[in-house]
Amino acid sequence: MAIQKLMSHFWDGLKTGKFIPKTDEEIRKIINENHFGGEAIIELSDEDRIVIENEIFNHLKYRISKNLDLRKLCEQEVVYAPNDIRCGGFPCFITPDSTFDKAKEYFKKEKLKGNLLTKNEKIELFSNPDIWLNGRLYSGNSNSPMGSWGMRHLEAYGFQVNEFGGVIKRVKGNTGKNLLNVLDIGGAMGVALKDIKDFFPKDVITNNMTVDVEPVTYEFDNLYLCPGERFPKSLEENMDIILSNMAFTYMSGQNLALENCLRSLSVGGEALLSVGIGKQDSFVQDFSNRMRNQYDRMIDLENKGFIELKVKSGTWVGHALTYKPESESNNWFPPAWVEIRKLKSLK
Ligand SMILES: C[S@@+](CC[C@H](N)C(=O)[O-])C[C@H]1O[C@@H](n2cnc3c(N)ncnc32)[C@H](O)[C@@H]1O
């Protein structure tokens, strides 16, 4: 539902041949209903809500409405090259304004043969998630991926399949559950979740949390179109494995997302998170102080026996467990690989 609402203008544009972007009001409405709708585990302060909402709005406006590529796919003549004309292996789409010689040639030849994509052919091809994952668009002076975000497989999250199988086995033992809720914060179109479901179909329910989506996604069991800074109440102590790769880095409220992970983990559950350099600027200097407080809270929870905490950090900006914002000349809070194992309920 949420996916359809977010990208409906693109599908309408393919049908009619005219791309009509969503208005600011429509985008705000979607954000209000989805990203900030319903009850949260922890409600945002007014100040945080404004910052996070504006970030999502600006991002969505650019991604779904001002996206020139989407407009071109709807409105321009498009030729399909099932194998990349340059290096092979990727499905490719070419618009008439491509300045790339081989693409221009290919376009001309296919057009002469009458092989322009029809509206229905466009709809059929663009309904295939593999196209958004692997496809490339030759348009203007660029040759770029169809999808907008890095969309990585489980292995690129840092897990070999057998290693992830080990996590599932351990969490099953520690939670006493046979069917585990796996949440991917920033799961985009669900590539890693699909891998997990393919490898462990009987062991997992897949949950994707993301602020935006491609026009199509792979299948997952549940979608939460919301920011990591504000988790829906229904997730409280209900997620058994929480993953995140290349998503914290887009958050201005990383501390809030870490707190939500603590709250949403089931007892026995594990969060395995890549917490990259964040959007420090949104809360100016306060970002680092908030992160310091959040790490101190996690250290305290570990000392009191609520969680087990492992933090791998230590780069050019220091270590997340010991970094003291007030005495550092560099105000980038250190990125880290964070593992949280919940031992006791926080309810
Ligand atoms: C670069 S993609 C990463 C996709 C995938 N995890 C991977 O590693 O390929 C970034 C993802 O983070 C999501 N994202 C951005 N800001 C977010 C936020 N505040 N809360 C949750 N997810 C966010 C985006 O919607 C997108 O799904």
The ligand as a Tripos MOL2 file, in Angstrom:
@<TRIPOS>MOLECULE
LIG
   27    29     1     0     0
SMALL
NO_CHARGES

@<TRIPOS>ATOM
      1 C1         22.1550    3.4750    0.6850 C.3       1 LIG1
      2 S1         20.6040    2.7470    1.0390 S.3       1 LIG1
      3 C2         21.1960    1.2690    1.8100 C.3       1 LIG1
      4 C3         20.4100    0.0960    1.3630 C.3       1 LIG1
      5 C4         20.9050   -1.2430    1.8810 C.3       1 LIG1
      6 N1         20.8480   -1.3080    3.3190 N.3       1 LIG1
      7 C5         22.2980   -1.4880    1.3830 C.2       1 LIG1
      8 O1         23.2320   -1.5300    2.1930 O.co2     1 LIG1
      9 O2         22.4640   -1.6010    0.1860 O.co2     1 LIG1
     10 C6         20.0010    3.7300    2.3640 C.3       1 LIG1
     11 C7         18.7250    3.2500    2.9900 C.3       1 LIG1
     12 O3         18.5380    3.9840    4.1980 O.3       1 LIG1
     13 C8         17.2200    4.4850    4.2360 C.3       1 LIG1
     14 N2         17.1850    5.6590    5.1130 N.ar      1 LIG1
     15 C9         17.5910    6.9230    4.8800 C.ar      1 LIG1
     16 N3         17.3190    7.6900    5.9520 N.ar      1 LIG1
     17 C10        16.7650    6.8760    6.8750 C.ar      1 LIG1
     18 C11        16.2510    7.0690    8.1860 C.ar      1 LIG1
     19 N4         16.2710    8.2650    8.7680 N.pl3     1 LIG1
     20 N5         15.7220    5.9860    8.8130 N.ar      1 LIG1
     21 C12        15.6890    4.7630    8.2400 C.ar      1 LIG1
     22 N6         16.1640    4.5290    7.0080 N.ar      1 LIG1
     23 C13        16.6830    5.5700    6.3370 C.ar      1 LIG1
     24 C14        16.8830    4.7620    2.7910 C.3       1 LIG1
     25 O4         15.4690    4.8800    2.6390 O.3       1 LIG1
     26 C15        17.4760    3.5190    2.1530 C.3       1 LIG1
     27 O5         16.5740    2.4390    2.3080 O.3       1 LIG1
@<TRIPOS>BOND
     1     1     2 1
     2     2     3 1
     3     2    10 1
     4     3     4 1
     5     4     5 1
     6     5     6 1
     7     5     7 1
     8     7     8 2
     9     7     9 1
    10    10    11 1
    11    11    12 1
    12    11    26 1
    13    12    13 1
    14    13    14 1
    15    13    24 1
    16    14    15 ar
    17    14    23 ar
    18    15    16 ar
    19    16    17 ar
    20    17    18 ar
    21    17    23 ar
    22    18    19 1
    23    18    20 ar
    24    20    21 ar
    25    21    22 ar
    26    22    23 ar
    27    24    25 1
    28    24    26 1
    29    26    27 1
@<TRIPOS>SUBSTRUCTURE
     1 LIG1         1 GROUP 0 **** ****
